[in-house]
């Protein structure tokens, strides 16, 4: 994966520094391989987009949407259309879901991780 352009990388860095409460809560549950051993990155540039959370090894992107996403659906639709073409499955949750029922959110993520194949970084399927 080639390095993202500087502007996108700087935007990702800014988003990490100024994350929402919901993203902060979810990150505490995903970091350090705490969920089924999957390594997540937060605010990961992928193509022209910055994914909220990304498990590259399992091809999973998690997006946490706030109220602004209810009115600005075009960008979300473009991102959701782009990411599967890059080999990623996308899960979307509302901020409210994370804040009120983190356990249900984690169960959905865990199920998606367990269903996903493991991949080598070069794209070859890894034998379990």
Buried (B, 14 or more C-beta within 10 A) or exposed (E): EEEBEEEBBEBBEEBBEEBBEBBEBBBEBBBEEEBEEBBBBBBBBBBEBBBBBBBBBBBBBBBBBEEEBEEEEEEBEEBBEBBEEEEBBBBBBBBEBBBEEBEEBBEEBEEBBEEBEBBEEEEEEEEE
